[in-house]
Amino acid sequence: MKSRPHAAILLCVLGLATLVYGQQAVQLAPPRAGFSFPQKQTLTYSVDWRVFPAGTATVHFENLGERERITASAYTIGAINLLFHVGDQFQSTFDRASGCSYEFNKQTVEGRRQVNSTLRLDYSQAKSILDQKNLVTGQTKHVESAIPGCLTDLLTGMFYAASQPMEVGHSFVIPVADAQRTVPVTMKVERREEVKTPMGTFKTLRVQPTADAGVVKNRGNIWIWYTDDDLHLPVQMQARLFWGTITFRLTGNENK
């Protein structure tokens, strides 16, 4: 198998991460009036590749006063884990009122590849600061890049989108900080659908992230199903790529 579907577990959860490439000046809109990010909440997803159980993913929210912390992890399971082990962890911190991200940490273990990175957003100096280390080779990288203003990050982006108004047929654009560039992602609200998960049946809004370029552009599509209510909880995510389909389904939602 030439491609690595197991590594795409986090690619789908963080679908905004590899969808796009480019740089435009797009303003990050604040969360809509009345919307509140969770005080403390843990979401658990099962992950299937084609018809096979592939892994589990967990996302935890924690209130830090004016800021919010999101911690996510994904691990392969069963036969998939024997073929290609994935154990990725992510953490981001953002402002609850504006949505502006301040730091995004990533610890990636995908087969023999092991990389740790930290991306800090310094709005006072209008720049992003990336520090990265390959734990296998020992190589390090330090990069500073200009940023146009308030940005979200690759982990926060999917949940920040829930804070925006969603109407069928409408779209909104969010600027995402991705390593050395700013990425404008269009979130298109396509239609209403009923979705069945182990947590039950949900009325949802199907949203597709799109962009003008990127590694996924000519290889497949990504969708996120948000509940059709004020919470806009992501209950299902799916990536249809040339080597198969990865699907995330909500299996747990706990206030802890």
Contacts in CASP RR format, 6 or more apart in sequence:
PFRMAT RR
TARGET T0000
AUTHOR 0000-0000-0000
METHOD contacts of the structure
MODEL  1
MKSRPHAAILLCVLGLATLVYGQQAVQLAPPRAGFSFPQKQTLTYSVDWR
VFPAGTATVHFENLGERERITASAYTIGAINLLFHVGDQFQSTFDRASGC
SYEFNKQTVEGRRQVNSTLRLDYSQAKSILDQKNLVTGQTKHVESAIPGC
LTDLLTGMFYAASQPMEVGHSFVIPVADAQRTVPVTMKVERREEVKTPMG
TFKTLRVQPTADAGVVKNRGNIWIWYTDDDLHLPVQMQARLFWGTITFRL
TGNENK
1 243 0 8 1.000
3 241 0 8 1.000
3 242 0 8 1.000
3 243 0 8 1.000
4 84 0 8 1.000
4 110 0 8 1.000
5 49 0 8 1.000
5 54 0 8 1.000
5 241 0 8 1.000
5 243 0 8 1.000
5 244 0 8 1.000
5 246 0 8 1.000
6 49 0 8 1.000
6 54 0 8 1.000
6 76 0 8 1.000
6 80 0 8 1.000
6 81 0 8 1.000
6 83 0 8 1.000
6 84 0 8 1.000
6 85 0 8 1.000
6 86 0 8 1.000
6 110 0 8 1.000
7 84 0 8 1.000
7 86 0 8 1.000
7 110 0 8 1.000
7 111 0 8 1.000
8 239 0 8 1.000
8 241 0 8 1.000
8 246 0 8 1.000
9 47 0 8 1.000
9 54 0 8 1.000
9 55 0 8 1.000
9 57 0 8 1.000
9 74 0 8 1.000
9 76 0 8 1.000
9 86 0 8 1.000
9 88 0 8 1.000
9 246 0 8 1.000
10 17 0 8 1.000
10 57 0 8 1.000
10 72 0 8 1.000
10 74 0 8 1.000
10 86 0 8 1.000
10 88 0 8 1.000
10 90 0 8 1.000
10 108 0 8 1.000
11 17 0 8 1.000
11 18 0 8 1.000
11 239 0 8 1.000
11 246 0 8 1.000
12 47 0 8 1.000
12 222 0 8 1.000
12 237 0 8 1.000
12 238 0 8 1.000
12 239 0 8 1.000
12 246 0 8 1.000
12 248 0 8 1.000
13 45 0 8 1.000
13 57 0 8 1.000
13 59 0 8 1.000
13 72 0 8 1.000
13 74 0 8 1.000
13 158 0 8 1.000
13 237 0 8 1.000
13 248 0 8 1.000
14 72 0 8 1.000
14 90 0 8 1.000
14 154 0 8 1.000
14 155 0 8 1.000
14 158 0 8 1.000
15 154 0 8 1.000
15 158 0 8 1.000
15 209 0 8 1.000
15 216 0 8 1.000
15 222 0 8 1.000
15 237 0 8 1.000
15 239 0 8 1.000
16 154 0 8 1.000
16 157 0 8 1.000
16 158 0 8 1.000
16 174 0 8 1.000
16 176 0 8 1.000
16 183 0 8 1.000
16 185 0 8 1.000
16 209 0 8 1.000
17 154 0 8 1.000
17 176 0 8 1.000
17 178 0 8 1.000
18 214 0 8 1.000
18 215 0 8 1.000
18 216 0 8 1.000
19 183 0 8 1.000
19 185 0 8 1.000
19 209 0 8 1.000
19 210 0 8 1.000
19 211 0 8 1.000
19 214 0 8 1.000
19 216 0 8 1.000
19 217 0 8 1.000
19 222 0 8 1.000
20 176 0 8 1.000
20 178 0 8 1.000
20 183 0 8 1.000
20 184 0 8 1.000
20 185 0 8 1.000
20 211 0 8 1.000
20 212 0 8 1.000
20 213 0 8 1.000
20 214 0 8 1.000
20 217 0 8 1.000
21 181 0 8 1.000
21 183 0 8 1.000
21 211 0 8 1.000
21 213 0 8 1.000
21 214 0 8 1.000
21 215 0 8 1.000
22 181 0 8 1.000
22 182 0 8 1.000
22 183 0 8 1.000
22 184 0 8 1.000
22 212 0 8 1.000
22 213 0 8 1.000
23 181 0 8 1.000
23 182 0 8 1.000
23 183 0 8 1.000
23 184 0 8 1.000
24 175 0 8 1.000
24 182 0 8 1.000
24 184 0 8 1.000
25 148 0 8 1.000
26 148 0 8 1.000
26 173 0 8 1.000
26 174 0 8 1.000
26 175 0 8 1.000
26 182 0 8 1.000
26 184 0 8 1.000
27 149 0 8 1.000
27 150 0 8 1.000
27 175 0 8 1.000
28 98 0 8 1.000
28 99 0 8 1.000
28 100 0 8 1.000
28 149 0 8 1.000
28 150 0 8 1.000
28 151 0 8 1.000
28 152 0 8 1.000
28 160 0 8 1.000
28 174 0 8 1.000
28 175 0 8 1.000
29 164 0 8 1.000
29 172 0 8 1.000
29 174 0 8 1.000
30 97 0 8 1.000
30 98 0 8 1.000
30 99 0 8 1.000
31 37 0 8 1.000
31 96 0 8 1.000
31 97 0 8 1.000
31 99 0 8 1.000
31 160 0 8 1.000
31 163 0 8 1.000
31 164 0 8 1.000
32 163 0 8 1.000
32 164 0 8 1.000
32 165 0 8 1.000
35 162 0 8 1.000
35 163 0 8 1.000
35 230 0 8 1.000
37 61 0 8 1.000
37 63 0 8 1.000
37 68 0 8 1.000
37 96 0 8 1.000
37 159 0 8 1.000
37 163 0 8 1.000
38 61 0 8 1.000
38 63 0 8 1.000
38 255 0 8 1.000
39 61 0 8 1.000
39 63 0 8 1.000
40 61 0 8 1.000
40 62 0 8 1.000
40 63 0 8 1.000
40 255 0 8 1.000
40 256 0 8 1.000
41 60 0 8 1.000
41 61 0 8 1.000
41 253 0 8 1.000
41 254 0 8 1.000
41 255 0 8 1.000
41 256 0 8 1.000
42 58 0 8 1.000
42 59 0 8 1.000
42 60 0 8 1.000
42 61 0 8 1.000
42 252 0 8 1.000
42 253 0 8 1.000
42 254 0 8 1.000
42 255 0 8 1.000
42 256 0 8 1.000
43 58 0 8 1.000
43 59 0 8 1.000
43 60 0 8 1.000
43 233 0 8 1.000
43 234 0 8 1.000
43 250 0 8 1.000
43 252 0 8 1.000
43 253 0 8 1.000
44 56 0 8 1.000
44 57 0 8 1.000
44 58 0 8 1.000
44 250 0 8 1.000
44 251 0 8 1.000
44 252 0 8 1.000
44 253 0 8 1.000
44 254 0 8 1.000
45 56 0 8 1.000
45 57 0 8 1.000
45 58 0 8 1.000
45 59 0 8 1.000
45 237 0 8 1.000
45 248 0 8 1.000
45 249 0 8 1.000
45 250 0 8 1.000
45 251 0 8 1.000
46 53 0 8 1.000
46 55 0 8 1.000
46 56 0 8 1.000
46 198 0 8 1.000
46 248 0 8 1.000
46 249 0 8 1.000
46 251 0 8 1.000
47 53 0 8 1.000
47 54 0 8 1.000
47 55 0 8 1.000
47 56 0 8 1.000
47 57 0 8 1.000
47 74 0 8 1.000
47 246 0 8 1.000
47 247 0 8 1.000
47 248 0 8 1.000
48 54 0 8 1.000
48 246 0 8 1.000
48 247 0 8 1.000
48 249 0 8 1.000
49 80 0 8 1.000
49 244 0 8 1.000
49 245 0 8 1.000
49 246 0 8 1.000
50 244 0 8 1.000
50 245 0 8 1.000
52 79 0 8 1.000
52 80 0 8 1.000
53 77 0 8 1.000
53 78 0 8 1.000
53 80 0 8 1.000
54 76 0 8 1.000
54 77 0 8 1.000
54 80 0 8 1.000
54 246 0 8 1.000
55 74 0 8 1.000
55 75 0 8 1.000
55 76 0 8 1.000
55 77 0 8 1.000
55 78 0 8 1.000
55 80 0 8 1.000
55 81 0 8 1.000
56 74 0 8 1.000
56 75 0 8 1.000
56 77 0 8 1.000
57 72 0 8 1.000
57 73 0 8 1.000
57 74 0 8 1.000
57 248 0 8 1.000
58 72 0 8 1.000
58 73 0 8 1.000
58 74 0 8 1.000
59 70 0 8 1.000
59 71 0 8 1.000
59 72 0 8 1.000
59 159 0 8 1.000
60 70 0 8 1.000
60 71 0 8 1.000
60 72 0 8 1.000
61 68 0 8 1.000
61 69 0 8 1.000
61 70 0 8 1.000
61 159 0 8 1.000
62 68 0 8 1.000
62 69 0 8 1.000
62 70 0 8 1.000
62 71 0 8 1.000
63 96 0 8 1.000
64 93 0 8 1.000
65 96 0 8 1.000
66 95 0 8 1.000
66 96 0 8 1.000
66 97 0 8 1.000
67 93 0 8 1.000
67 94 0 8 1.000
67 95 0 8 1.000
67 96 0 8 1.000
67 102 0 8 1.000
68 93 0 8 1.000
68 94 0 8 1.000
68 95 0 8 1.000
68 96 0 8 1.000
69 91 0 8 1.000
69 92 0 8 1.000
69 93 0 8 1.000
70 90 0 8 1.000
70 91 0 8 1.000
70 92 0 8 1.000
70 93 0 8 1.000
70 94 0 8 1.000
70 155 0 8 1.000
70 156 0 8 1.000
70 159 0 8 1.000
71 89 0 8 1.000
71 90 0 8 1.000
71 91 0 8 1.000
72 89 0 8 1.000
72 90 0 8 1.000
72 91 0 8 1.000
72 155 0 8 1.000
73 87 0 8 1.000
73 88 0 8 1.000
73 89 0 8 1.000
73 90 0 8 1.000
74 86 0 8 1.000
74 87 0 8 1.000
74 88 0 8 1.000
75 81 0 8 1.000
75 86 0 8 1.000
75 87 0 8 1.000
75 88 0 8 1.000
76 84 0 8 1.000
76 85 0 8 1.000
76 86 0 8 1.000
76 87 0 8 1.000
84 110 0 8 1.000
84 111 0 8 1.000
85 109 0 8 1.000
85 110 0 8 1.000
85 111 0 8 1.000
86 109 0 8 1.000
86 110 0 8 1.000
86 111 0 8 1.000
87 108 0 8 1.000
87 109 0 8 1.000
87 110 0 8 1.000
88 106 0 8 1.000
88 107 0 8 1.000
88 108 0 8 1.000
88 109 0 8 1.000
88 110 0 8 1.000
89 106 0 8 1.000
89 107 0 8 1.000
90 104 0 8 1.000
90 105 0 8 1.000
90 106 0 8 1.000
90 107 0 8 1.000
90 154 0 8 1.000
90 155 0 8 1.000
91 103 0 8 1.000
91 104 0 8 1.000
91 105 0 8 1.000
91 155 0 8 1.000
92 101 0 8 1.000
92 103 0 8 1.000
92 104 0 8 1.000
92 105 0 8 1.000
92 153 0 8 1.000
92 154 0 8 1.000
92 155 0 8 1.000
92 156 0 8 1.000
93 101 0 8 1.000
93 102 0 8 1.000
93 103 0 8 1.000
94 100 0 8 1.000
94 101 0 8 1.000
94 102 0 8 1.000
94 152 0 8 1.000
94 153 0 8 1.000
94 156 0 8 1.000
94 160 0 8 1.000
95 101 0 8 1.000
95 102 0 8 1.000
98 150 0 8 1.000
99 150 0 8 1.000
99 152 0 8 1.000
99 156 0 8 1.000
99 160 0 8 1.000
99 163 0 8 1.000
100 121 0 8 1.000
100 123 0 8 1.000
100 150 0 8 1.000
100 151 0 8 1.000
100 152 0 8 1.000
101 121 0 8 1.000
101 151 0 8 1.000
101 152 0 8 1.000
101 153 0 8 1.000
101 156 0 8 1.000
101 177 0 8 1.000
102 120 0 8 1.000
102 121 0 8 1.000
103 118 0 8 1.000
103 119 0 8 1.000
103 120 0 8 1.000
103 121 0 8 1.000
104 118 0 8 1.000
104 119 0 8 1.000
104 153 0 8 1.000
104 154 0 8 1.000
104 155 0 8 1.000
104 156 0 8 1.000
104 177 0 8 1.000
105 116 0 8 1.000
105 117 0 8 1.000
105 118 0 8 1.000
105 119 0 8 1.000
106 115 0 8 1.000
106 116 0 8 1.000
106 117 0 8 1.000
106 118 0 8 1.000
106 119 0 8 1.000
107 115 0 8 1.000
107 116 0 8 1.000
108 114 0 8 1.000
108 115 0 8 1.000
108 116 0 8 1.000
108 117 0 8 1.000
112 136 0 8 1.000
113 136 0 8 1.000
114 134 0 8 1.000
114 135 0 8 1.000
114 136 0 8 1.000
115 132 0 8 1.000
115 133 0 8 1.000
115 134 0 8 1.000
115 135 0 8 1.000
116 132 0 8 1.000
116 133 0 8 1.000
116 135 0 8 1.000
117 130 0 8 1.000
117 131 0 8 1.000
117 132 0 8 1.000
117 133 0 8 1.000
117 179 0 8 1.000
118 130 0 8 1.000
118 131 0 8 1.000
118 132 0 8 1.000
119 128 0 8 1.000
119 129 0 8 1.000
119 130 0 8 1.000
119 153 0 8 1.000
119 177 0 8 1.000
119 179 0 8 1.000
120 128 0 8 1.000
120 129 0 8 1.000
120 130 0 8 1.000
121 128 0 8 1.000
121 129 0 8 1.000
121 147 0 8 1.000
121 151 0 8 1.000
121 153 0 8 1.000
121 177 0 8 1.000
122 128 0 8 1.000
122 129 0 8 1.000
123 147 0 8 1.000
123 149 0 8 1.000
123 150 0 8 1.000
126 146 0 8 1.000
126 147 0 8 1.000
126 148 0 8 1.000
126 149 0 8 1.000
127 144 0 8 1.000
127 145 0 8 1.000
127 146 0 8 1.000
127 147 0 8 1.000
128 144 0 8 1.000
128 145 0 8 1.000
128 147 0 8 1.000
128 151 0 8 1.000
128 177 0 8 1.000
128 180 0 8 1.000
129 142 0 8 1.000
129 143 0 8 1.000
129 144 0 8 1.000
130 141 0 8 1.000
130 142 0 8 1.000
130 143 0 8 1.000
130 144 0 8 1.000
130 145 0 8 1.000
130 179 0 8 1.000
130 180 0 8 1.000
131 140 0 8 1.000
131 141 0 8 1.000
131 142 0 8 1.000
132 140 0 8 1.000
132 141 0 8 1.000
132 142 0 8 1.000
132 143 0 8 1.000
133 139 0 8 1.000
133 140 0 8 1.000
133 141 0 8 1.000
134 140 0 8 1.000
143 179 0 8 1.000
143 180 0 8 1.000
145 180 0 8 1.000
145 181 0 8 1.000
147 177 0 8 1.000
147 182 0 8 1.000
148 175 0 8 1.000
148 182 0 8 1.000
149 175 0 8 1.000
150 175 0 8 1.000
151 175 0 8 1.000
151 176 0 8 1.000
151 177 0 8 1.000
151 182 0 8 1.000
152 160 0 8 1.000
152 174 0 8 1.000
152 175 0 8 1.000
152 176 0 8 1.000
152 177 0 8 1.000
153 176 0 8 1.000
153 177 0 8 1.000
154 176 0 8 1.000
154 177 0 8 1.000
154 178 0 8 1.000
157 174 0 8 1.000
157 176 0 8 1.000
158 224 0 8 1.000
158 234 0 8 1.000
159 234 0 8 1.000
160 174 0 8 1.000
161 172 0 8 1.000
161 174 0 8 1.000
161 187 0 8 1.000
161 207 0 8 1.000
161 224 0 8 1.000
161 226 0 8 1.000
161 232 0 8 1.000
162 226 0 8 1.000
162 231 0 8 1.000
162 232 0 8 1.000
162 233 0 8 1.000
162 234 0 8 1.000
163 232 0 8 1.000
164 172 0 8 1.000
164 174 0 8 1.000
164 187 0 8 1.000
165 172 0 8 1.000
166 189 0 8 1.000
166 205 0 8 1.000
166 207 0 8 1.000
166 226 0 8 1.000
166 232 0 8 1.000
167 189 0 8 1.000
168 189 0 8 1.000
168 190 0 8 1.000
168 191 0 8 1.000
168 192 0 8 1.000
168 205 0 8 1.000
169 188 0 8 1.000
169 189 0 8 1.000
169 190 0 8 1.000
170 189 0 8 1.000
171 186 0 8 1.000
171 187 0 8 1.000
171 188 0 8 1.000
171 189 0 8 1.000
172 186 0 8 1.000
172 187 0 8 1.000
173 184 0 8 1.000
173 185 0 8 1.000
173 186 0 8 1.000
173 187 0 8 1.000
174 184 0 8 1.000
174 185 0 8 1.000
174 187 0 8 1.000
175 182 0 8 1.000
175 183 0 8 1.000
175 184 0 8 1.000
175 185 0 8 1.000
176 182 0 8 1.000
176 183 0 8 1.000
176 184 0 8 1.000
176 185 0 8 1.000
177 183 0 8 1.000
183 211 0 8 1.000
184 211 0 8 1.000
185 209 0 8 1.000
185 210 0 8 1.000
185 211 0 8 1.000
186 209 0 8 1.000
186 210 0 8 1.000
186 211 0 8 1.000
187 207 0 8 1.000
187 208 0 8 1.000
187 209 0 8 1.000
188 207 0 8 1.000
188 208 0 8 1.000
188 209 0 8 1.000
188 210 0 8 1.000
189 205 0 8 1.000
189 206 0 8 1.000
189 207 0 8 1.000
190 206 0 8 1.000
190 207 0 8 1.000
190 208 0 8 1.000
190 223 0 8 1.000
191 205 0 8 1.000
191 206 0 8 1.000
192 203 0 8 1.000
192 204 0 8 1.000
192 205 0 8 1.000
192 206 0 8 1.000
192 228 0 8 1.000
193 204 0 8 1.000
193 205 0 8 1.000
193 206 0 8 1.000
193 225 0 8 1.000
194 201 0 8 1.000
194 202 0 8 1.000
194 203 0 8 1.000
194 204 0 8 1.000
195 201 0 8 1.000
195 202 0 8 1.000
195 204 0 8 1.000
195 225 0 8 1.000
195 235 0 8 1.000
195 236 0 8 1.000
196 202 0 8 1.000
197 235 0 8 1.000
197 236 0 8 1.000
197 249 0 8 1.000
197 250 0 8 1.000
197 251 0 8 1.000
198 249 0 8 1.000
198 250 0 8 1.000
198 251 0 8 1.000
198 252 0 8 1.000
199 235 0 8 1.000
199 250 0 8 1.000
199 251 0 8 1.000
199 252 0 8 1.000
199 253 0 8 1.000
202 225 0 8 1.000
202 227 0 8 1.000
202 228 0 8 1.000
202 235 0 8 1.000
203 227 0 8 1.000
203 228 0 8 1.000
203 229 0 8 1.000
204 225 0 8 1.000
204 226 0 8 1.000
204 227 0 8 1.000
204 228 0 8 1.000
204 235 0 8 1.000
204 236 0 8 1.000
205 225 0 8 1.000
205 226 0 8 1.000
205 227 0 8 1.000
205 228 0 8 1.000
205 232 0 8 1.000
206 223 0 8 1.000
206 224 0 8 1.000
206 225 0 8 1.000
207 223 0 8 1.000
207 224 0 8 1.000
207 225 0 8 1.000
207 226 0 8 1.000
208 221 0 8 1.000
208 222 0 8 1.000
208 223 0 8 1.000
208 224 0 8 1.000
209 222 0 8 1.000
209 224 0 8 1.000
211 217 0 8 1.000
216 222 0 8 1.000
216 239 0 8 1.000
216 241 0 8 1.000
219 241 0 8 1.000
219 242 0 8 1.000
220 239 0 8 1.000
220 240 0 8 1.000
220 241 0 8 1.000
220 242 0 8 1.000
221 239 0 8 1.000
221 240 0 8 1.000
222 237 0 8 1.000
222 238 0 8 1.000
222 239 0 8 1.000
222 240 0 8 1.000
223 237 0 8 1.000
223 238 0 8 1.000
224 234 0 8 1.000
224 236 0 8 1.000
224 237 0 8 1.000
225 234 0 8 1.000
225 235 0 8 1.000
225 236 0 8 1.000
225 237 0 8 1.000
226 232 0 8 1.000
226 233 0 8 1.000
226 234 0 8 1.000
226 235 0 8 1.000
227 233 0 8 1.000
227 235 0 8 1.000
233 250 0 8 1.000
233 253 0 8 1.000
234 250 0 8 1.000
235 249 0 8 1.000
235 250 0 8 1.000
236 247 0 8 1.000
236 248 0 8 1.000
236 249 0 8 1.000
236 250 0 8 1.000
237 247 0 8 1.000
237 248 0 8 1.000
238 245 0 8 1.000
238 246 0 8 1.000
238 247 0 8 1.000
238 248 0 8 1.000
239 245 0 8 1.000
239 246 0 8 1.000
239 247 0 8 1.000
END
